[in-house]
Amino acid sequence: MAFQNKNLSVIAYANGFTLWHYCSASETLSTISSNGYFNGVKTLMNIGDIVIINASDNTAIKRINLTELNVTTVALA
């Protein structure tokens, strides 16, 4: 499956920072964390935003990074 808007929600927003939650019972963490998965909402996300991902096989907290082409998720430092 591909990204689904209905599975993405905002938990908190302040001073240009957003804490997101994405849940999918049918996709793995690897799929959801892949480059470009969140491209459909690229204009809503900012570098440094955090997304909590609940996938079919695991849960993770990732930081959002943006390039000209893709939204990427990276591990928290």
ABEGO torsion letter per residue (X at the ends): XBBBAAABBBABBBGGBBBBBBBBAABBAAAAABBGAAAAAAAABBBGBBBBBBBAABBBBBBBBBBAABBBBBBBX
